[in-house]
Amino acid sequence: MGDEERKYTTVSIPKPLYDKIKKRIEGTGFTSVSDYVTYVLREVLASLEEEEKEEVFSEEEEEKVKERLRALGYLD
């Protein structure tokens, strides 16, 4: 683990949410609410980063492709 992995900060969440998470992790491999929240946040960020990597055409780019396909006779 690098030095960045060992540094921590405090984040506040509403007590009812904390209690809900605490109950949810009972009997799991998570040893604390912090461990669970860290896991969930890493998963969410990884998912968002993966979505950003996916190439998505803007409406303008999509229209240009359609125009090219029409000019080639592939679309009516």
C-alpha angles and dihedrals in degrees: 000000000000125000091260090059091057097052116091139188133192123253121187122222129177113276094237089056091048090051092048092051092045090054092045094055095051109123094012130107091260112107097193144012088250091057091050095046090048090051093048093047092049090051093049093048092047090051092050092048090051091051090051090054092056111096111239124179119230116230089258093051091046091052091050090053091049090050091052091048091049091050089052091049097248094116130040 
